[in-house]
Amino acid sequence: MPGYLDNERLVRQQTGAVVLQFDSTQYVEIRIDSTRVSLASGFDVHRLTIAAELLPRGLEHDNAQFEVTAELYVSTPTWRWLATATPVRTSVTNHSHTTVQLAFTATNQGLLVLEEHRAGQDLSLELNLHGFIPFSASFAESREPIRVPASVWQTELERLGTSFGFALAIPLGGPAGAQRDAAVYLQDARRLLYDGEFDKAIGSARQAMERVLAAAGWPSISKSDDLFQRSQAQRWRAIYKAAFDQASGAEHADEVTKDFSYSREEAEALIGIAASLLRAVSAPSI
């Protein structure tokens, strides 16, 4: 009689399925359908589900309870853990198919990592599957690479709509200095944004921009400049000035800006611009 591993390899070769081998006779085949991957939108955190079909053989009891979970990884060349599925418990019967959904949480940042990893190609992932039979306290695990077609994955990303956006890390800079102060103002702007204080959030973003300018040391510009002759640093200064002027309207400090009204989306845009300018600064701190 072949050992567990030999039997698992034999079954895998014959069926093409993942095999969770519990003992010499009990095992569960798991077929992963890489075309049945879906994304459900949430607030910054989304749900990624992968369909799996269970086919048990040799179980001691029919209508047995079976629990399955999985860990999801980005496969080579950058093998990284992404998420762990919520455990699924279901009744299974020998030689009968049962379909379950493996559900993972996926943050915006995690999805961006996947986009960077696949680079427009099919999405290569790996599942570390765990099976458990409570009646006999039997446990087994196996790994399975899956390849999600680019067309399927792109369709699911599009279904997320505006709930899937660009995530931008805010650099903290050194322990003190203009860059550090800018990061603190940006964190405050994000908090005010979540509180619905859009004008105040823009005001904090404007304060961050001032610190960015101090850290960057971009040269001055004037209206008489030949725009095509501006240096790279001068063009950054122009981007800064346009964003700073727009953010200054949130103070409603003059006749022109007194009736300005900013939406959440506009506040998000100005905070994002401030964060992007901070990332563009090359000086460590001042």
Helices and strands as residue ranges (DSSP letters): H 4-15, E 18-21, E 27-40, E 45-57, E 64-74, E 80-84, E 88-92, E 98-107, H 108-118, E 123-133, E 138-148, H 150-160, G 161-163, H 178-194, H 198-216, G 227-229, H 232-248, G 249-251, H 264-280
